[in-house]
Amino acid sequence: VMVWLKDVKYTGKAPTTPAVLDQKGCIYTPHVQGIMKGQDLLIKNSDATLHNIHSMAKDNSQFNFAMPKVVKEKTVSFDKVEDPFYIKCDVHPWMKSWVAVFDHPYYTVTDKNGNFEIEGIPAGTYEVIAWQEKFKMKKHLSSTVTIGEGESVTTQDFTFIRESKKK
């Protein structure tokens, strides 16, 4: 699950260290990640096979390029904030990775137990968004949290519930 703060004021710059999306064992790793606007995304091909990287972005420019087994790295970046979108491999249709683009560093992905931590949040009241790929943005969850100067919030719970199928 991707978790982030909505409408945060941030005046810092994007990290100079690239985020990484690796193709290994015909699987994208990581499956879900955030990146800051202007930060490089280093796409790696750790497989000895052809992959095709196809961005399905709506707000940012899409890309669609082949990475044969001899092309091991390519760098891209995004210049607009965008809700999670997927990147797929047209050669291996099961390969899919989700990327969200932010204008601040206050985002993270939960661990396998659903735990998460966002550090360095300035004091204020924020809307916290939780997104999971099966529910898309139409059914994302949100709550409000207030953080005082020097405080941290120890618990923020979200529960995704699958709707029962209509008969």
Rosetta blueprint (number, residue, H / E / L):
1 V L
2 M E
3 V E
4 W E
5 L E
6 K E
7 D L
8 V L
9 K L
10 Y L
11 T L
12 G L
13 K L
14 A L
15 P L
16 T L
17 T L
18 P L
19 A E
20 V E
21 L E
22 D E
23 Q E
24 K E
25 G L
26 C L
27 I E
28 Y E
29 T E
30 P L
31 H L
32 V E
33 Q E
34 G E
35 I E
36 M E
37 K L
38 G L
39 Q L
40 D E
41 L E
42 L E
43 I E
44 K E
45 N E
46 S L
47 D L
48 A L
49 T L
50 L L
51 H E
52 N E
53 I E
54 H E
55 S E
56 M L
57 A L
58 K L
59 D L
60 N L
61 S L
62 Q L
63 F L
64 N E
65 F E
66 A E
67 M E
68 P L
69 K L
70 V L
71 V L
72 K L
73 E E
74 K E
75 T E
76 V E
77 S E
78 F L
79 D L
80 K L
81 V L
82 E E
83 D E
84 P E
85 F E
86 Y E
87 I E
88 K E
89 C E
90 D L
91 V L
92 H L
93 P L
94 W L
95 M L
96 K E
97 S E
98 W E
99 V E
100 A E
101 V E
102 F E
103 D L
104 H L
105 P L
106 Y L
107 Y E
108 T E
109 V E
110 T L
111 D L
112 K L
113 N L
114 G L
115 N L
116 F L
117 E L
118 I L
119 E L
120 G L
121 I L
122 P L
123 A L
124 G E
125 T E
126 Y E
127 E E
128 V E
129 I E
130 A E
131 W E
132 Q L
133 E L
134 K L
135 F L
136 K L
137 M H
138 K H
139 K H
140 H L
141 L E
142 S E
143 S E
144 T E
145 V E
146 T E
147 I E
148 G L
149 E L
150 G L
151 E L
152 S L
153 V L
154 T L
155 T L
156 Q L
157 D L
158 F L
159 T L
160 F L
161 I L
162 R L
163 E L
164 S L
165 K L
166 K L
167 K L
